[in-house]
Amino acid sequence: MDISQEQLNQILNRGQTVNLKGMDLSTLSFEGASLEGANLEGTLLDGAIFKNANLTNANLIEAVLNKADFEGAQMEGAILHWADFTEADMSKVAGMQKATLNKAVLLDANFSGVDLSEATFNGTNMNDANFSNANLNTTNMREADLRGADFSGANLESVDMSRALAQSVKFVGAKLDSAYLESADMRNADFTDAKLRFSIFVNANLEGAKIDEVALERAKSLVGAIMPDGSTHA
């Protein structure tokens, strides 16, 4: 179902919780709108404008967000399971703390510098996404597909990447202190200048990874891990 910009403005001006479930809202403007707790499940939002909008705790499950503009938008606690962010530029979002993006598609998306602390990405496709300098403290990325992603300079302290696919990921200068990386496939990942104090690499695969031996020695556990040279740690 399509609606016009005029119809949308009337809905937004009612002062009630917004319910636009399943609608095609592509290219429409929500600039400055109050969408806290709004139901936007399954909406098509290609090219939609959310500048400075409040999307706190909004439901965007299965929404298509390609090329949408979220500059200055507040998305704390937003529910984004199965949402499609392919090639989306989210780098100017005001914040996405505690957002849930389980099973979402973030292929080639740009989240550079965004505050995503305590967010969840379980089973999410994050191939080739840019999370450089993002705050990902205490996030969950269990079984996520991170192949080719860039986490350079990111805060990944206490992240859970257990069983994640993280081949050829860039962790250059990233903070991975107390990270939980059990059984993660991190072959050929780049950990240059990364901080790894108290991190857990139990049964992780680090074959071919670029990683400083001194930094690796600061890890809490390497039991069963495949080391960069292909040997298995006792």
C-alpha positions in Angstrom: 0.0 0.0 0.0 1.4 3.4 -1.0 0.6 6.7 0.7 1.4 10.3 -0.3 3.6 12.7 1.6 0.5 14.7 2.5 -1.2 11.6 3.9 1.9 10.7 5.8 2.1 14.2 7.3 -1.5 13.9 8.5 -0.7 10.6 10.3 2.5 12.0 11.9 0.6 15.1 13.2 -2.1 13.1 15.0 0.1 12.8 18.1 -0.5 9.1 18.4 1.8 6.1 18.1 2.4 5.6 14.4 1.4 2.3 12.7 2.5 2.0 9.1 3.1 -1.7 9.0 3.7 -3.1 5.5 3.4 0.1 3.6 5.6 1.4 0.8 7.1 4.6 2.2 10.0 4.9 -0.3 11.4 8.4 -0.7 9.0 10.0 1.8 10.2 12.4 4.4 10.0 11.7 8.2 12.4 14.6 9.0 12.1 15.5 12.6 9.2 13.2 13.2 8.4 11.6 16.6 8.4 7.8 15.8 9.1 6.5 19.3 7.7 3.0 19.5 6.3 3.3 16.0 5.3 0.1 14.0 7.2 0.2 10.7 7.4 -3.6 10.4 7.9 -4.8 6.8 7.9 -1.3 5.3 9.7 -0.3 2.1 11.8 2.7 3.0 14.2 3.0 0.0 15.4 6.6 -0.1 13.2 7.7 2.8 14.4 10.7 4.9 14.6 10.3 8.7 16.8 13.3 9.4 16.7 14.1 13.2 13.7 11.7 13.7 13.2 9.9 17.0 13.0 6.2 16.3 13.7 5.1 19.8 12.3 1.5 20.3 10.6 1.6 16.9 9.7 -1.7 15.2 11.5 -2.0 11.9 11.5 -5.7 11.6 12.0 -6.8 8.0 12.0 -3.2 6.8 14.0 -2.4 3.6 16.2 0.6 4.4 18.5 0.8 1.3 19.7 4.4 0.7 17.5 5.8 3.5 18.8 9.0 5.2 19.1 8.7 9.0 21.3 11.7 9.6 20.9 12.8 13.2 18.2 10.1 13.9 18.0 8.6 17.3 17.5 4.8 17.1 18.3 3.6 20.6 16.5 0.3 21.2 15.2 0.0 17.7 14.1 -3.5 16.7 15.6 -4.3 13.3 15.5 -8.1 13.0 15.8 -9.2 9.3 16.0 -5.6 8.2 17.8 -4.9 4.9 20.6 -2.2 5.2 22.4 -3.2 2.0 24.8 -0.3 1.1 23.0 2.0 3.6 25.0 4.9 5.0 24.3 5.0 8.8 27.4 6.9 9.7 25.5 10.0 10.7 23.0 8.4 13.0 22.8 10.0 16.5 22.9 6.6 18.2 21.8 3.0 18.0 22.6 1.8 21.6 20.8 -1.4 22.5 19.3 -1.8 19.0 18.6 -5.4 17.9 19.7 -6.4 14.4 19.5 -10.2 14.6 19.5 -11.8 11.1 19.6 -8.4 9.5 21.5 -7.8 6.2 24.2 -5.1 6.5 26.1 -6.0 3.3 28.4 -3.1 2.4 26.7 -0.8 4.9 28.5 2.1 6.6 28.2 2.3 10.4 31.5 4.1 10.8 31.7 6.0 14.2 28.2 5.0 15.3 27.4 4.2 18.9 26.1 0.7 18.9 27.0 -0.3 22.4 25.0 -3.2 23.8 23.4 -3.9 20.4 22.8 -7.4 19.1 23.8 -8.8 15.7 23.2 -12.5 16.3 23.3 -14.4 12.9 23.6 -11.1 11.1 25.1 -10.7 7.6 27.8 -8.0 8.0 29.9 -8.8 4.9 32.1 -6.0 3.9 30.4 -3.6 6.2 32.3 -0.6 7.7 32.3 -0.3 11.5 35.6 1.6 11.8 35.8 3.7 15.0 32.3 2.5 16.0 31.4 1.9 19.7 30.5 -1.8 19.8 31.2 -2.3 23.5 29.3 -5.3 24.9 27.6 -6.2 21.7 26.5 -9.7 20.7 27.6 -11.0 17.3 27.2 -14.7 17.9 27.3 -16.7 14.6 27.3 -13.4 12.6 28.9 -13.4 9.2 31.6 -10.7 9.4 33.7 -11.7 6.4 35.5 -8.7 4.9 34.1 -6.2 7.4 36.3 -3.3 8.7 36.4 -2.8 12.5 39.6 -0.7 12.5 39.8 1.5 15.6 36.5 0.2 16.9 35.7 -0.4 20.6 34.8 -4.1 20.7 35.5 -4.5 24.4 33.5 -7.5 25.9 32.0 -8.3 22.5 30.7 -11.8 21.9 31.8 -13.1 18.5 31.5 -16.8 19.4 31.2 -19.0 16.3 31.3 -15.9 14.0 32.7 -16.1 10.5 35.4 -13.4 10.5 37.8 -14.3 7.8 39.9 -11.4 6.4 38.2 -8.9 8.9 40.2 -5.8 9.7 40.7 -5.2 13.5 43.5 -2.8 13.0 43.9 -0.7 16.2 40.6 -2.1 17.6 40.0 -2.7 21.3 39.1 -6.3 21.9 39.8 -6.5 25.6 37.7 -9.2 27.3 36.2 -10.3 23.9 34.7 -13.7 23.7 35.8 -15.3 20.5 35.2 -19.0 21.1 35.2 -21.1 17.9 35.3 -18.0 15.7 36.8 -18.5 12.2 39.2 -15.6 12.0 41.6 -16.8 9.3 43.6 -14.1 7.7 42.2 -11.4 9.9 44.3 -8.3 10.6 44.8 -7.6 14.3 47.7 -5.1 13.8 47.9 -2.9 17.0 44.7 -4.4 18.4 44.3 -4.8 22.1 43.5 -8.3 23.2 43.9 -8.3 27.0 41.8 -11.1 28.7 40.2 -12.1 25.4 39.1 -15.7 24.9 40.1 -17.5 21.8 39.1 -21.1 22.8 38.9 -23.2 19.6 39.1 -20.2 17.4 40.9 -20.4 14.0 43.6 -17.8 13.6 45.5 -19.4 10.8 47.1 -16.8 8.6 46.0 -13.9 10.9 48.2 -10.9 11.2 48.6 -10.6 15.0 51.4 -9.5 17.4 52.7 -12.4 19.5 53.0 -10.1 22.5 49.4 -9.0 22.2 48.2 -12.6 21.8 50.1 -13.6 25.0 47.8 -11.2 26.9 44.7 -13.2 25.9 43.0 -15.0 28.7 42.7 -18.4 26.9 43.9 -19.9 23.7 43.0 -23.5 24.5 42.5 -25.5 21.3 42.9 -22.4 19.1 44.6 -22.8 15.7 47.4 -20.3 15.7 48.6 -18.0 12.8 51.3 -20.5 11.8 48.7 -23.4 11.6 49.7 -25.1 14.9 47.1 -25.9 17.6 47.5 -24.3 21.0 47.5 -26.8 23.9 
